[in-house]
Amino acid sequence: MKVPDIKVTPPGPKAREIIERDRTYIATTTKSAPIVIKRASGSVVEDVDGNLLIDFSSGISVLNVGHAHPKVVEAIARQAAAFTHFAGTDFYYEIQTTLAERIGKITPGKHRKKVFFGNSGTEANEAAIKVAKSHTKRHMFLAFLGAFHGRTQGALSLTASKARQRAGFFPSMPGVVHVPYAYCYRCPYKLTYPSCDLYCANIIEDTYMKTVAPPEDVAAIFVEPVQGEGGYIVPPPGWMDRIANIAKDNNVLLIDDEVQTGFGRTGKMWAIEHSKAVPDILTMAKSMGGGVPIGAAVYPAEMDFPESGKHSNTFGGNPIAAAASLATLDVIEDEGLVARSAKLGDHMAKRLDEMKERYEFIGDRRGLGMMQAHEFVTDKRSGKPAPETRDKLDKLAYERGLILLPCGESTMRYIPALNIPRDLLDAGLDVLDDALKAVNRAR
Ligand SMILES: Cc1ncc(COP(=O)(O)O)c(C=O)c1O
């Protein structure tokens, strides 16, 4: 099978027709490329016009085990034949309990944990907000500029990656204070690591907590260990530990949002494991269900809601999602995908670095494991963000058979499945390189 195989430049006639109907009936969201899927397997997507494309977007970091992994498909089918739903918040079924036990074991910290199941990242973070408020009896949160924690009104109050996401939706949850993230490529303080001594972390304790965020009123610091939607920003070594220490020293909880970074994406099971920090609450979703919606907030048992009825939902921990999630965890373990992500991620980083050197319009390459990105600029010297160059690349890539996904202001993320065959990964990187050449020619 030849992959990629472009028979008609996407969007082909069938795709165009569906996109037209989609525009008529589907709510306006965040569509970025006109790819209409017919079926997919592993890292290859077939579109409705018969094109075969390599997927470097993984359904927004959902398909760490690839599309339609046979073990996940089998688990879904087996569970669907047994029972599809029973409302795990109000009744009982073992598969949900088994998943919670397993999640407790694979998350940082040896203490006994409790799991609240939802269906998405935003719901996982809503649960974390509620657990933190209920446990601490405080209502303030510290979060970071550039953060993305979801779009429901509570989580949206923590999100700060694009003004558009919040505009028109105020007032938001009171008591959220945003501080600059550790974005070394564009240091908000114009300092340089390591001589900065992590000024961007220290300032939380030295200034914010002494002025606008009194720690006795702060329930938690909400953090992505690598910013995702905000632009794939990797903090420098020591930053996460410093943040964790500031939280601990000031008796404030640390909430680790692993919705995008979890399940091996960064070369560790959880991105926070690149540091020594142990979060109080960890949230997850996306890759958790291998393509089926499920999310969770995990926290120490003693932080659990004090009585029945404080928080609940209908679908959280749905049996089909729980089955898919257990199968996904099996695949991650059996195929050694965490170690593979670290290893293939190094290979990706090397090739992406070569591309960065070659092109004046790539300002930065950054990432951990198979969570990689390029940031696009008008020129290396000015470092001025160039979203139009990034968007041009997006188009030139899918026209050549590579599916990409933008993030941040002018960043392109590269997030293939962790089990993508090495030759297919290289084929995808070749297409990327070819598309970059075309971007260069068109400048
Ligand atoms: C770090 C992070 N948190 C939360 C969310 C929200 O997840 P969902 O879209 O499933 O609500 C996302 C989604 O991109 C995310 O990247």
The ligand as a Gaussian input file, in Angstrom:
#p B3LYP/6-31G(d) Opt

LIG

0 1
 C       -4.475000      20.608000      28.509000
 C       -5.925000      20.528000      28.149000
 N       -6.841000      20.586000      29.111000
 C       -8.154000      20.508000      28.840000
 C       -8.603000      20.379000      27.557000
 C      -10.073000      20.301000      27.276000
 O      -10.385000      19.016000      26.863000
 P      -11.753000      18.728000      26.085000
 O      -11.652000      19.355000      24.749000
 O      -11.832000      17.226000      26.050000
 O      -12.834000      19.328000      26.907000
 C       -7.682000      20.318000      26.507000
 C       -8.141000      20.197000      25.108000
 O       -7.450000      20.467000      24.163000
 C       -6.306000      20.390000      26.809000
 O       -5.386000      20.348000      25.853000

